[in-house]
Amino acid sequence: MSEASLVGLFAATVSFGALLYLAALGELFSEKVGILNLGVEGMMAVGAVTGFMAAMETGNPWVALVVAIAAGALVAMVHGLFTVVLGAEQVVSGLSLTILGIGLAAYLGKGYVGRPPGAELVPVDWGPLSEIRWLGPVLFRQSPIVYLAVLVGVASWFVLNRTRVGLALRAAGESASTTDVAGHSVVALRLSGVAIGGGLAGASGAYLTLSVTPQWAEGLTAGRGWIAVALVIFGAWRPGRVAVGALLFGGTLALKTRLQTFGVEFSPILLSMLPYLLTIGVLVVISIRVRNRPSPAPAALGTAYRREER
């Protein structure tokens, strides 16, 4: 196994890790306010196709990214309408959102399959830093969205743990009635968390079509949204731990695409299964560990709040 192959593997790990981290942070915000959103896959698909379409029409990848974020947030608000405003069952609504998002993305992208990208987010050139052996290619030759994901992660930790806004968001997920009594609008807080989650999922999807694989095809998200949902549980609803999990799962995705380049004979079917087998294994281990411990999940996660029943 050559040095170049290992460097390529680590660089791909960071790239895929950032992809998963953005989507997982979005789900983290949604769950922090008490709303379980299983529609991450659908929102990523919508973000991917709208980002690609916007890049084709405008030729500007940054405009495309903004469009993808807005599209993801808009689709997420469908979930917010049913679960926050109407009090619908969150699991059913989230699964429906996944189906809706994937179907909508396939419909919108029919005329864009196989077309070359209108614009791409090219890797950032950090000058001498990019030439450092090992570290340069891994850390300093990445897409701008990788660095954006790091900034969003730091900002998320700061907002949730060091600001009054973050305290209010977390309170909506721990005790909605207490939050309401304190004078905060539970509906507004929960809708905000859902919208942020949708926007970040849309950005993650746009990363796919603007940088990772600059093209559009049905099924491009390939189940990565479900891994993002699992990452929130793996990270115990903490941005820092979620980042560690994102790198771990990003490594499995990178290994899937690069193992054969190392000359290792391995079934491509098993390689495709690897990230999801790891997801199942991690969830089983976590379930066993927390069996006799208090759950770190927000206390009101998955529970609808109706003010008249307070």
C-alpha positions in Angstrom: 0.0 0.0 0.0 1.6 3.2 -1.2 1.8 6.5 0.7 -0.2 8.2 -2.1 -3.0 5.6 -1.6 -3.1 6.2 2.2 -3.1 10.0 1.8 -6.0 9.7 -0.7 -7.9 7.5 1.8 -7.5 10.0 4.6 -8.4 12.9 2.4 -11.6 11.1 1.3 -12.3 10.3 4.9 -12.3 14.0 5.8 -14.4 14.8 2.7 -17.1 12.1 3.4 -17.0 13.0 7.1 -17.8 16.6 6.3 -20.7 15.5 4.1 -22.2 13.4 6.9 -21.4 16.0 9.6 -23.5 18.7 8.0 -26.5 16.5 7.7 -26.0 15.1 11.2 -25.8 18.6 12.7 -29.0 19.5 11.0 -30.7 16.5 12.6 -29.1 17.4 15.9 -30.7 20.8 15.8 -34.1 19.3 15.0 -33.9 16.7 17.8 -32.6 19.3 20.3 -35.9 21.1 20.0 -37.8 17.8 20.4 -38.6 17.0 16.8 -37.5 13.7 15.3 -37.0 14.1 11.6 -36.4 10.9 9.7 -36.6 12.8 6.4 -32.9 13.6 6.2 -32.4 11.4 3.1 -35.2 13.2 1.3 -34.0 16.7 2.2 -30.5 15.8 1.1 -31.8 14.6 -2.3 -33.7 17.8 -2.8 -30.7 19.9 -1.8 -28.5 17.8 -4.2 -30.8 18.3 -7.3 -31.7 21.9 -6.6 -28.0 22.8 -6.0 -27.1 21.1 -9.3 -29.9 22.8 -11.2 -29.0 26.2 -9.8 -25.3 25.7 -10.7 -26.4 24.8 -14.3 -28.6 27.9 -14.6 -26.4 30.5 -12.8 -22.8 29.1 -13.2 -22.2 30.2 -9.6 -21.6 27.4 -7.1 -22.2 29.7 -4.1 -25.6 30.7 -5.4 -26.3 27.0 -6.0 -25.4 26.3 -2.4 -27.7 29.0 -1.0 -30.5 27.6 -3.2 -30.0 24.1 -1.9 -30.0 25.3 1.7 -33.3 27.2 1.1 -34.8 24.2 -0.7 -33.9 21.8 2.1 -35.3 24.2 4.7 -38.5 24.6 2.7 -39.0 20.8 2.4 -38.3 20.5 6.2 -41.1 22.9 6.9 -43.5 20.4 5.5 -42.5 18.1 8.3 -42.6 21.1 10.7 -46.2 21.9 9.7 -47.4 18.4 10.4 -45.5 17.6 13.5 -45.2 21.0 15.2 -48.4 22.8 14.2 -50.7 19.9 13.7 -49.1 17.5 16.2 -48.8 14.6 13.8 -46.8 11.5 14.6 -43.2 12.4 13.9 -41.9 9.0 12.7 -44.6 8.6 10.1 -44.2 12.2 9.0 -40.4 11.8 8.7 -40.6 8.7 6.7 -43.2 10.3 4.4 -40.8 13.2 3.9 -38.1 10.9 2.8 -40.3 9.4 0.2 -41.6 12.8 -0.9 -38.0 14.3 -1.1 -36.6 11.4 -3.1 -39.6 11.4 -5.5 -39.5 15.2 -5.9 -35.8 15.1 -6.6 -36.2 12.4 -9.2 -38.9 14.4 -10.9 -37.0 17.8 -10.8 -33.8 16.2 -12.0 -35.1 14.3 -15.0 -33.7 16.7 -17.5 -30.4 17.0 -15.7 -29.3 13.4 -15.6 -25.9 12.9 -17.3 -25.3 16.6 -17.9 -22.0 18.2 -17.0 -22.0 20.5 -14.0 -22.5 24.2 -14.6 -20.2 25.0 -11.7 -18.2 23.2 -9.0 -16.8 24.1 -5.6 -13.1 23.6 -6.3 -10.7 22.7 -3.4 -9.2 25.7 -1.5 -5.5 26.5 -2.2 -3.8 27.3 1.1 -0.4 27.9 -0.5 2.5 26.4 1.4 0.1 24.6 3.8 -1.2 22.5 0.9 2.4 21.2 0.3 3.0 19.8 3.8 3.6 16.1 3.5 0.5 14.1 4.6 -1.3 16.9 6.3 -1.4 19.1 3.2 -3.5 16.9 0.9 -5.6 15.7 3.8 -6.5 19.0 5.5 -5.6 21.8 3.1 -6.8 20.6 -0.3 -10.5 20.2 0.5 -13.7 21.7 -0.8 -14.8 24.9 0.9 -17.8 23.0 2.3 -15.4 21.0 4.4 -14.2 24.1 6.2 -17.8 25.4 6.3 -18.8 22.2 8.1 -16.1 22.8 10.7 -17.3 26.4 11.2 -20.9 25.2 11.5 -19.9 22.6 14.1 -18.1 25.1 16.3 -20.9 27.6 15.9 -23.5 24.9 16.8 -21.6 24.0 20.0 -21.3 27.7 21.0 -25.0 28.6 20.2 -26.4 25.5 22.0 -24.2 25.8 25.0 -23.3 29.4 25.5 -26.2 31.6 24.3 -29.7 32.3 25.5 -31.1 31.3 22.1 -29.4 27.9 22.4 -30.8 27.5 26.0 -34.3 28.3 24.7 -33.9 25.8 21.8 -32.8 23.0 24.2 -35.5 23.9 26.7 -38.1 23.3 23.9 -36.8 19.8 23.6 -36.6 19.1 27.3 -39.8 20.5 28.6 -42.1 22.3 26.1 -44.6 23.3 28.8 -41.9 24.9 31.0 -40.6 26.8 28.0 -44.0 28.0 27.2 -44.6 29.2 30.8 -41.2 31.1 30.6 -42.6 33.2 27.7 -41.0 31.5 24.7 -43.0 30.3 21.7 -42.5 26.6 21.5 -43.9 26.5 18.0 -41.4 29.1 16.8 -38.5 27.4 18.5 -39.4 24.0 17.1 -40.0 25.3 13.6 -36.7 27.1 13.7 -34.9 23.9 14.7 -36.6 22.0 11.9 -35.8 24.7 9.4 -32.1 24.7 10.4 -32.0 21.0 10.1 -33.5 21.1 6.6 -31.1 23.8 5.5 -28.0 21.9 6.7 -29.3 18.7 5.1 -29.8 20.6 1.8 -26.2 21.9 2.1 -25.0 18.3 2.6 -26.8 17.2 -0.5 -25.4 20.2 -2.5 -21.9 19.1 -1.5 -22.5 15.9 -3.3 -23.4 17.4 -6.6 -21.2 20.5 -6.4 -18.0 18.8 -5.2 -17.9 15.1 -4.3 -19.6 13.7 -7.5 -20.4 16.8 -9.7 -23.3 15.3 -11.5 -26.9 14.4 -10.8 -28.4 10.9 -10.9 -31.3 9.3 -9.0 -30.2 7.6 -5.8 -27.1 9.8 -5.5 -27.6 10.2 -1.7 -27.4 6.4 -1.4 -28.7 6.1 2.2 -26.3 8.7 3.7 -29.1 10.5 5.3 -29.9 7.5 7.4 -26.3 7.3 8.6 -26.6 11.0 9.6 -29.6 10.2 11.8 -27.6 7.4 13.4 -24.7 9.7 14.0 -26.8 11.9 16.3 -27.4 8.9 18.5 -23.8 7.8 18.2 -22.6 11.3 19.3 -25.0 11.5 22.3 -26.6 14.7 20.9 -23.2 16.6 21.2 -21.7 18.3 18.2 -18.1 17.3 19.2 -18.9 13.6 19.5 -21.0 13.7 16.3 -17.8 15.1 14.5 -15.8 12.0 15.7 -18.6 9.7 14.5 -18.7 11.5 11.2 -15.0 10.9 10.6 -15.4 7.2 11.6 -18.3 6.7 9.2 -16.7 8.8 6.6 -13.7 6.5 6.8 -16.0 3.5 6.0 -17.4 5.3 3.0 -14.0 6.3 1.8 -12.8 2.7 2.3 -15.7 1.4 0.2 -14.6 3.5 -2.8 -10.8 3.0 -2.4 -10.2 -0.5 -1.1 -10.0 -2.0 -4.5 -7.4 0.5 -5.5 -5.2 -1.0 -2.8 -5.2 -4.3 -4.7 -7.5 -6.0 -2.1 -9.9 -8.4 -3.5 -13.3 -7.8 -1.8 -16.9 -8.3 -2.9 -18.3 -4.9 -4.0 -21.6 -5.9 -2.5 -20.0 -6.3 0.9 -18.2 -3.1 0.5 -21.5 -1.3 -0.2 -22.9 -2.9 2.9 -20.0 -1.9 5.2 -21.1 1.6 6.3 -24.6 0.3 7.1 -23.4 -2.8 8.9 -21.2 -0.4 11.0 -24.3 1.8 11.7 -26.3 -1.2 12.9 -23.4 -2.4 15.1 -22.9 1.0 16.7 -26.6 1.3 17.5 -26.7 -2.1 19.1 -23.7 -1.3 21.2 -25.1 2.0 22.3 -28.5 0.4 23.2 -26.7 -2.1 25.4 -24.6 0.5 27.1 -27.4 2.9 28.0 -29.9 0.1 29.1 -29.4 0.9 32.7 -28.4 4.6 32.3 -30.3 7.8 31.8 -30.7 8.5 28.1 -28.8 11.6 26.8 -31.7 12.2 24.4 -33.8 15.4 24.8 -36.6 14.4 27.2 -39.4 15.6 25.0 -38.0 14.2 21.8 -40.8 12.8 19.6 -43.5 14.3 21.8 -46.0 16.7 20.3 -46.9 19.8 22.3 -50.4 21.2 22.5 -50.7 24.3 24.5 -54.3 23.7 25.4 -53.3 20.4 27.1 -50.7 22.1 29.3 
